[in-house]
Amino acid sequence: MDRNLTFPVVPAPTKIADGKGSPLILDAEVSVTSNSPAAQDAAEYLAQALAEVGIAATSLTPESAPVGTQIHLRLTSADFELNADGLPGIAAESYELSITDTGAQISASAPAGLQHGATTVAQLLTQAEDAWQLPATEITDAPRYAWRGFSLDIARSFTPLEEIKEIIDVLVDLKCNVLHLHLCDDQGWRLQIRSHPELTTISGETAVEGGRAGFLTQEDYTALIDYAAAHNVLIVPEIDVPGHTHALLHALPLADVGRQAPDPYTGIEVGFSELRLDDPTAVSILTDILAEIAELTPGPWLHVGGDEPLVIPGERYATSVATAEKLVREVGKKAIGWNESVRGVQNTKTVIQHWDHRTELAALANAARQGHRVIMSPAAHVYLDMKYTADYPHGQDWAGLIEVANSYEWDPATNVPNLDANQILGIEAAVWTEKIHTREAMFEMLLPRLASIAEIAWSPRPEQERELGEIAPRLAAQAARWERKGWPFYRSPQVDWSAAE
């Protein structure tokens, strides 16, 4: 088996070579040093990871004198910035890691690369007798896709700020770099909009049956963006229109409900609501909402949904999609829409997010030929609210049962017939919260499956098809770390968890 598949790292690095000499034995004191203030966030992350196993690690400024074993973070360029997608880019996320028996060094051209290198170091930690150590090795690593994301539905059942931050911690651990927040749906509205406070004072207090109500204030949202940015994670907000809008209409009754507020909705059926974007009042309200979110969000994207327009006539749906896309451009952002959006989008800079193999496959491939980029989120592999097994206590099964093998043994380049693989921007997993109402359930749905999806997004495509046996031992090796971090996970019978004990 390749060396990169035997080291306990997920996602697997691009290239691992045996280093020279003995492992690096970590002293009681470790100094995490850097040559630039821009590396400080990554240095602090690594120092905290070392502290989690009882090592007295200190993150030092470039001017400080190191004490004990030294792990050095070297930024090789002072000229780095996010690209037009709001991401560092593949070159900037690449890193090199060298470990000898005298110390370790992570080198990268941007802070994001240093962050990924620090994550690899944290995963390589092993305990031998009474000391922690790192193997002597040389690693060269870079992501396969620029967009490696996770979509979190906080609309059906609310996820509080501190729990979302914990989910960001999981994303960082797996070298993911996008958190897509589904902020509203039929059951609730989760972001304060000052121009229309009823959205949260009324529909922030509703939720799916059994779920949690609540909402993010604008201060919460800004704090979340800051936390994510410090960890090189991009926040992408979603306001889903023209369907999935019952909570909006409950708070702000418009023409399509006869300007009479409907009762709150707590069920899980979909496709019955519509925001009539041929109504000037509705367009004005949506403009207000998107403008406020655009002002709050530094990233370049605004996701406008567009999925499951089951009661909306075809021509009206297409016009509504085009209207939402136009409004996004007018507030200075770029649009993303679910795969049904290909029926109405007008601008080839709009990204299409594929989720449903039942519809729009040929149209999606055609849109890619016209220049649209695609985010791959095929429900049968990456919708992590799907049950592991038929008797699993959490989640649903409408897209099928998704065990770890199902989340790992697929490839985005061949998932949609005739889709130009060069147009794939990346991969995004998702959790919808109709049946996921607690932190424990959320984490068990994520882990270990999100780790396997992160590997598909990061690691080079093998010449042969991916097989669970390639990643299973490395998933088992993460169990002790996840337990130390307090992250619940599902001990899938497809993984021999005892192998790492």
C-alpha positions in Angstrom: 0.0 0.0 0.0 1.2 3.5 -0.8 3.0 5.3 2.1 0.4 8.1 2.1 -2.3 5.5 2.9 -0.5 4.0 5.8 0.2 7.2 7.8 -2.8 8.1 10.1 -3.7 11.2 8.2 -7.2 12.1 6.7 -7.4 13.3 4.1 -4.4 11.4 2.6 -1.5 13.7 1.7 -0.4 14.0 -2.0 3.1 12.6 -1.3 4.8 11.1 1.7 8.4 10.1 1.8 10.4 8.4 4.6 12.4 10.9 6.5 16.0 10.5 7.7 16.7 9.4 11.2 14.6 8.6 14.2 11.2 10.0 15.2 11.0 13.4 16.7 10.5 13.0 20.5 8.5 15.9 21.8 9.9 17.3 25.0 7.8 18.4 27.9 8.1 21.9 26.4 7.5 22.6 22.7 7.8 26.0 21.0 5.7 26.6 17.9 7.6 29.4 16.1 7.0 31.3 12.9 8.7 33.9 10.7 5.6 36.1 10.2 2.7 37.5 12.2 0.4 36.2 9.5 1.3 32.7 10.6 0.1 33.2 14.2 -3.4 31.7 13.8 -1.9 28.5 12.5 0.8 28.5 15.2 -1.8 28.9 17.9 -3.9 26.1 16.4 -0.9 23.7 16.5 0.0 24.8 20.0 -3.5 24.0 21.2 -3.4 20.6 19.4 -0.2 19.7 21.3 -1.7 21.0 24.6 -4.7 18.6 24.1 -2.3 15.6 24.6 -0.6 17.2 27.6 2.4 18.8 25.9 3.3 22.3 27.3 3.3 24.0 23.9 3.7 27.7 23.4 3.0 29.7 20.3 5.7 32.3 20.0 5.9 35.5 17.9 8.8 35.8 15.4 10.8 37.8 17.9 10.6 35.3 20.7 13.3 32.8 21.7 12.2 29.2 21.4 12.4 26.8 24.3 12.5 23.0 24.1 11.6 21.2 20.8 10.9 23.6 18.0 8.2 23.3 15.3 8.7 26.1 12.9 6.0 27.6 10.6 7.7 29.3 7.6 5.7 31.6 5.4 7.5 31.7 2.0 5.7 34.7 0.6 4.5 38.0 1.9 2.2 38.5 -1.0 -1.0 36.5 -0.6 -4.7 37.3 -1.0 -8.0 35.5 -1.6 -9.0 34.8 -5.2 -12.2 35.9 -6.9 -14.0 33.0 -5.2 -13.1 34.2 -1.8 -10.7 31.2 -1.4 -6.9 31.0 -1.1 -6.6 28.8 -4.2 -4.9 25.5 -4.6 -1.3 26.8 -4.7 -1.9 28.9 -1.5 -3.4 25.9 0.3 -0.4 23.7 -0.5 2.3 23.0 2.1 5.5 21.1 2.7 6.2 19.4 6.0 9.7 18.1 7.1 10.1 16.2 10.3 13.5 15.0 11.6 14.7 13.9 15.0 15.8 17.5 15.9 12.6 19.4 14.9 9.9 20.0 12.3 9.1 22.7 9.8 6.0 23.5 7.8 6.4 25.7 4.8 3.7 27.4 2.7 3.1 30.4 0.6 0.0 31.5 2.5 -1.5 31.1 6.0 -4.0 28.6 4.8 -1.2 26.2 3.7 0.4 26.5 7.1 -3.0 25.7 8.7 -3.3 22.5 6.7 0.3 21.6 7.6 -0.5 22.1 11.3 -3.5 19.9 11.0 -1.3 17.1 9.5 1.2 17.4 12.4 -1.7 17.1 14.9 -2.9 13.9 13.2 0.6 12.4 13.1 1.1 12.6 16.8 1.5 9.2 18.4 2.4 8.1 21.9 5.3 5.8 22.5 5.9 4.7 26.1 5.9 7.9 28.1 6.5 10.4 25.3 4.6 11.8 22.3 6.4 11.7 19.0 6.2 12.5 15.3 7.6 10.2 12.6 10.5 11.3 10.5 9.0 12.2 7.1 8.9 14.6 4.2 5.4 15.5 3.0 4.3 17.5 0.0 0.6 18.2 -0.1 -2.0 20.1 -2.1 -5.8 19.9 -2.5 -7.5 18.4 -5.5 -10.4 20.9 -5.5 -10.4 24.5 -4.4 -13.9 24.2 -2.9 -14.3 21.7 -0.1 -17.4 22.5 1.8 -20.2 21.6 4.1 -23.8 22.8 4.0 -25.5 23.2 7.3 -29.3 23.6 7.6 -30.0 25.7 10.7 -33.5 26.6 9.4 -35.5 23.4 10.2 -33.8 23.0 13.6 -31.5 25.8 14.9 -27.9 25.3 15.6 -26.5 27.8 18.2 -23.4 29.9 17.5 -21.0 27.9 19.7 -22.1 24.6 18.1 -21.5 26.1 14.6 -18.0 27.1 15.7 -17.4 23.5 16.8 -18.5 22.3 13.3 -16.0 24.8 11.9 -13.4 23.1 14.0 -14.3 19.8 12.4 -14.0 21.3 9.0 -10.5 22.7 9.8 -9.5 19.3 11.1 -10.4 17.7 7.7 -9.0 20.5 5.6 -12.4 21.8 4.4 -12.7 25.5 3.6 -16.3 26.4 3.1 -19.3 26.5 5.5 -22.6 27.1 3.6 -25.4 28.2 5.9 -29.0 27.4 4.9 -30.5 30.3 6.9 -34.2 30.0 6.1 -36.8 27.5 5.1 -40.5 26.7 5.6 -40.0 26.0 9.3 -38.0 29.0 10.5 -35.9 32.0 9.7 -32.4 32.2 11.4 -30.7 35.5 10.6 -31.7 38.8 12.0 -32.7 41.3 9.2 -33.0 44.8 10.7 -35.1 46.1 7.8 -37.7 43.3 8.5 -37.3 42.3 12.1 -40.5 40.2 12.0 -38.5 37.5 10.2 -36.8 36.6 13.4 -39.2 38.0 16.0 -41.9 35.7 14.5 -40.3 33.0 12.4 -37.2 32.8 14.5 -39.4 31.3 17.2 -40.6 28.4 15.0 -39.0 25.1 14.1 -39.6 21.7 12.7 -41.4 19.4 15.1 -39.0 18.3 17.8 -36.4 20.9 16.6 -34.8 23.9 18.2 -36.0 27.5 17.6 -33.8 30.5 17.7 -31.7 32.7 15.4 -28.4 34.4 14.9 -28.2 38.1 15.6 -26.2 40.1 13.2 -23.5 40.3 15.9 -23.5 36.5 16.1 -23.2 36.2 12.4 -20.3 38.6 12.3 -18.6 36.8 15.1 -19.0 33.5 13.2 -17.5 35.0 10.0 -14.5 36.3 12.0 -14.0 32.9 13.7 -14.3 31.1 10.3 -11.8 33.6 8.7 -9.3 33.0 11.4 -9.4 29.3 10.4 -9.4 29.9 6.6 -13.0 28.9 6.2 -15.4 30.9 3.9 -19.0 31.5 5.0 -21.6 31.3 2.2 -25.1 32.4 3.3 -28.2 30.9 1.6 -31.6 32.6 1.3 -33.7 29.9 -0.5 -36.2 31.3 -3.0 -38.7 31.1 -4.6 -39.7 27.8 -2.8 -39.0 26.8 0.8 -40.4 30.3 1.8 -43.3 29.5 4.2 -41.5 31.0 7.2 -40.9 34.2 5.4 -44.6 34.4 4.4 -45.6 33.5 7.9 -43.7 36.6 9.2 -44.4 38.9 6.2 -47.6 37.8 4.4 -47.6 38.7 0.8 -49.7 38.4 -2.3 -49.3 34.7 -2.8 -50.9 33.9 0.6 -53.6 36.6 0.1 -51.7 38.9 2.5 -53.0 36.7 5.3 -50.3 35.1 7.6 -50.4 31.3 7.3 -50.0 29.2 10.4 -46.4 28.2 11.2 -45.3 25.0 9.6 -43.6 22.3 11.6 -43.7 19.4 9.2 -41.1 18.0 6.8 -42.8 17.9 3.5 -41.4 20.2 0.8 -42.3 22.0 -2.4 -45.6 23.6 -1.3 -44.6 27.3 -0.8 -43.7 30.1 -3.1 -42.4 33.6 -2.9 -44.0 35.3 -5.9 -41.2 37.3 -7.4 -43.7 38.7 -9.9 -45.0 40.7 -6.9 -43.1 44.1 -6.6 -43.5 44.0 -2.8 -41.9 40.6 -2.6 -39.0 41.7 -4.8 -38.5 44.8 -2.6 -38.4 42.7 0.5 -36.0 40.2 -1.0 -33.8 43.1 -2.2 -33.7 44.4 1.4 -32.7 41.0 2.7 -30.0 40.3 0.2 -28.5 43.8 0.6 -28.2 43.4 4.4 -26.6 40.0 4.1 -24.3 41.2 1.4 -23.1 44.0 3.7 -22.5 41.6 6.5 -20.7 39.0 4.4 -17.2 39.6 3.2 -17.2 36.6 0.8 -18.3 37.0 -2.8 -21.2 34.5 -2.7 -24.9 34.6 -2.0 -26.7 31.3 -2.4 -30.3 31.7 -3.5 -31.5 28.1 -3.4 -34.0 27.5 -6.1 -34.7 23.8 -5.3 -37.9 21.8 -5.3 -40.3 24.3 -7.0 -43.0 21.7 -7.0 -46.0 24.0 -7.2 -44.5 26.8 -9.3 -45.3 26.8 -13.0 -42.2 26.4 -15.2 -42.1 29.8 -16.9 -42.8 31.6 -13.6 -40.1 29.6 -11.8 -37.5 30.4 -14.5 -38.3 34.1 -14.3 -38.1 34.0 -10.5 -34.6 32.3 -10.6 -33.5 35.0 -13.1 -34.9 37.7 -10.8 -33.1 36.3 -7.7 -29.8 36.0 -9.7 -30.1 39.6 -10.9 -30.7 40.9 -7.3 -27.6 39.0 -6.1 -25.5 40.8 -8.8 -27.1 44.1 -7.9 -25.9 43.8 -4.3 -22.4 43.1 -5.5 -22.2 39.3 -5.0 -22.2 36.2 -7.2 -25.0 33.7 -7.2 -25.1 30.0 -6.4 -28.2 27.9 -7.0 -29.3 24.3 -6.6 -29.4 22.2 -9.8 -33.0 23.1 -10.7 -31.7 26.6 -11.2 -30.4 25.7 -14.6 -33.9 26.3 -15.8 -33.6 30.1 -15.2 -30.1 31.3 -14.7 -28.8 33.8 -17.1 -25.2 34.6 -16.1 -22.5 32.0 -16.7 -20.7 33.2 -13.5 -23.5 31.7 -11.5 -22.4 28.4 -9.9 -24.8 25.4 -10.0 -24.9 23.0 -7.0 -25.8 19.5 -8.1 -27.7 17.5 -5.5 -30.5 15.4 -7.2 -29.9 12.6 -9.8 -33.6 12.6 -10.6 -33.6 15.8 -12.5 -31.6 18.2 -14.7 -28.6 15.9 -15.4 -28.5 16.7 -19.1 -29.2 20.4 -18.5 -26.5 20.5 -15.9 -23.9 19.0 -18.3 -25.1 21.6 -20.9 -24.8 24.5 -18.4 -21.2 23.4 -17.7 -20.4 23.4 -21.4 -21.7 27.0 -21.5 -19.3 28.0 -18.7 -21.1 27.4 -15.5 -19.0 25.9 -12.7 -20.5 23.1 -10.6 -20.4 22.1 -7.0 -20.9 18.4 -6.5 -23.3 17.5 -3.7 -24.9 14.2 -4.9 -27.5 13.3 -2.2 -26.8 9.5 -2.4 -23.2 10.1 -1.3 -22.9 13.3 0.7 -26.3 14.1 2.3 -25.2 13.2 5.8 -28.6 13.4 7.4 -29.3 10.1 5.7 -29.3 7.1 8.0 -26.3 4.8 8.2 -28.6 1.7 8.5 -32.3 1.2 8.3 -32.6 1.0 12.1 -30.2 3.9 12.9 -32.1 6.3 15.3 -31.3 9.6 13.5 -32.0 10.9 10.1 -34.0 10.0 7.0 -33.6 7.5 4.1 -35.2 9.1 1.1 -31.8 9.4 -0.7 -30.9 5.9 0.5 -28.8 4.6 3.3 -25.3 6.1 3.4 -22.8 4.0 5.2 -19.1 5.0 5.2 -18.4 3.0 2.0 -21.2 4.9 0.2 -19.7 8.3 1.2 -16.2 7.2 0.0 -16.6 5.0 -3.0 -17.6 7.5 -5.6 -15.9 10.1 -7.8 -17.1 13.6 -8.6 -15.5 13.5 -12.0 -17.7 10.7 -13.2 -20.8 11.2 -11.1 -22.9 13.1 -13.7 -23.0 11.8 -17.2 -21.2 14.0 -19.8 -20.3 16.6 -17.3 -16.9 18.3 -18.1 -14.8 17.5 -15.0 -12.8 20.7 -15.6 -15.9 22.7 -14.6 -16.2 21.1 -11.2 -15.4 23.8 -8.6 -15.4 21.3 -5.7 -17.5 19.1 -3.4 -19.9 20.0 -0.6 -21.5 17.6 1.9 -24.7 18.6 3.6 -26.9 17.9 6.7 -30.6 18.8 6.6 -32.1 19.0 10.1 -35.7 17.8 9.8 -34.6 14.9 12.0 -31.3 16.1 13.5 -32.0 18.1 16.6 -29.1 17.8 19.0 -25.3 18.3 18.9 -24.7 14.7 19.6 -26.9 13.6 16.6 -25.2 16.2 14.4 -21.7 15.0 15.1 -22.6 11.4 14.7 -24.0 12.1 11.3 -20.8 14.0 10.3 -18.2 11.6 11.7 -16.8 9.5 10.2 -18.5 10.1 6.8 -17.4 13.8 6.4 -13.8 12.6 6.8 -14.2 10.2 3.8 -15.8 13.0 1.7 -13.1 15.4 2.7 -10.5 12.9 1.3 -12.3 12.8 -2.1 -12.2 16.6 -2.2 -8.6 16.9 -1.1 -6.6 13.9 -2.2 -5.5 13.1 -5.7 -7.8 10.7 -7.6 -6.2 7.2 -7.5 -5.9 5.4 -10.8 -8.2 2.7 -9.5 -11.6 3.2 -7.9 -11.5 4.3 -4.3 -12.1 1.4 -1.9 -13.1 1.7 1.8 -10.1 -0.3 2.8 -7.8 2.6 1.8 -9.2 4.9 4.4 -10.7 2.7 7.1 -7.5 2.2 9.1 -6.9 5.9 9.0 -10.4 6.7 10.1 -9.9 4.3 13.1 -6.7 6.2 13.9 -8.8 9.4 14.3 -11.0 7.9 17.0 -8.8 8.8 20.0 -8.4 12.4 18.7 -12.1 12.8 18.2 -12.8 11.5 21.7 -10.2 13.9 23.2 -12.0 16.7 21.4 -15.4 15.6 22.7 -16.7 15.0 19.2 -19.3 12.2 19.2 -19.0 9.8 16.2 -20.6 6.7 14.8 -18.5 3.5 15.2 -19.5 2.1 11.9 -19.1 -1.7 11.7 -17.4 -1.1 8.3 -14.3 0.3 10.2 -12.2 -1.8 12.5 -11.9 0.7 15.3 -10.0 -1.7 17.5 -7.1 -1.6 15.0 -5.9 1.7 16.4 -6.4 1.0 20.1 
